[in-house]
Amino acid sequence: MASSVIHAPVSSVWRMIRDFGALADWLPGVKHCSIEGDESGDRVGAIRRLEMGDVGIIREQLLALSDVDHAVTFSIIESALPIWNYRSTISLLPVTDGNLTFIRWYGQFEAPAEHAADMEARMPTQIYQPAFDKLAKIVARADAQ
């Protein structure tokens, strides 16, 4: 799990998070992201295909999307990572003092004992927090324009 505060309103951050097919726009390390078939990026059940620089292809399925709760839940259905049963939720909450966004990315998975500690450390520091940092830069740039 990782969390952060982004200096932008929830609506600005949510616009980027809710499009399941736009992950390459704000997650470092994603070379390409596309929704498979004719699905839209906000349809529960949609599958996205990620081309990652370090681990090849990852396929993920959108399990839940809530515009009311500003939350998206998905699972990895195919990956070369040494994990399985990965399920993750990204949620946003308004910080009313300053019109900011509290973002939380929580993931759970199973892994072989020899990879568990490494993967547990990797997710928040090499995936979740860099995504928060890039999101913050994108919304700051948009606000400056």
N, C-alpha and C positions, 0 to 999 in steps of 0.2 A: 504494500500500500504506500502511496505517496500522496501528498496534498500540497497545495500552494494557494496563494492569493494572486489573482490577475487584476491589474488596474484597468478594468473595463467592466461595463455592465454585463449581466448574465446574457442578455439578448445578443450581444456582439459575439461572445464566446460560443454560445449555443449554435449560432448560424454555421459555424465551422464544424463543431462536434457532431451535429445531428445528421450530416450527410455522410453516410457509411462509406461511400465511394471516394471521399475526398481526403482520406488519411494521409496521402503523400504530400498534401499541402502543409501539414503541420507536424508530422512525425519524422524526425531526422532518421536517416537510414533507409527510408522507403524510396526505392527508385521509381516504382510505378504501382498504381492501385487502380483497379477497375472492378466494377460489379459484373458478375457473370450473367449471361443470358440477357433477357430484356427487362430485368427487374430494375426498380428505382432504388436509389441509395437510402430511402427512408421506409422501405417495406420490410416488415418483420419476416424473416426467412431468407432474405437476400444473402448471397454469398459474395464476398469480395476476395479478390486474388491480389496478394501483395508480392512484389518482387523486392526482396531485401538485399542489401549489399553484402551482408555477412552470413546469412543463413539460407539464401535461396528463396524458394517460393513458400508462402504461407497462405492458406485459405481459411477464412473466418466466416462465421454465420451470425447474422444479426438476430438476436433472441428477443430483445425488447427495446422499445423506443418510446419515451414519454416526453411530450412537449410541455406537459403540466409540471412534472417533476424534474425536467431538464436532465434526463438520465438515459444512457444507452448501455445495453448489456449485449455481449457477444461471446462466442466461443471459438477456439481454434479447432478446425476439423481436419487439417492436414498441415504438417510441418516437419522439418528436419530437426527441430529443437528436441532435446531429450526430456520432453514433458508430455503429459496427456491429461485429458479432462480439464483443460484450461477454460476458465470462465472468468469474465472480467466485466466490471461496471465502471463507467466514467459518469460522475454526477457533478452537477453545478448547483451551488446555493448562492443567493444574493447576500452580499455583505452590505447592509443598508447604510452603515457609517462610511460614506464615501462612494457609494454606488459601484462597488467592486464585486469580483466573483471569487468565491471559494470553490476550488476544483479538487476533486478526490478521484483517484484511480485505484481501484481495488481489484486485484486478481488472485485467483486461487487455482492450483494445479497440483498434479501428482508428478513425481520424478523419481528416477532411480536414486538410491542413497548416494552414489558417487557424484551425482549432478545436482542434488537438491539444494545444497547450500549456495553453490555458484549461481543457480537460476534464481533462487530467492533474493540474492544480492543484486543480480543483474537487472531484474524487472524494474524496481523503483529508481535505481541510479542511472541505468543506461537507456531506459525506454521511457518510463513515466515522466521523470523530472525534465529530461531534454524536450519532451513534447510540451510540457507546461511553459518552458522557457521560450520555445518557438511560438507558441500561441500568444504569449505576452508580447513578443516582438511584432507579430503580425497585427494585433489589435492596436498597439501603440502607433505603428506606422499608419494604419487606417485613420486613427483619430487625428494624427498630425496633418493629414491631407485635407 
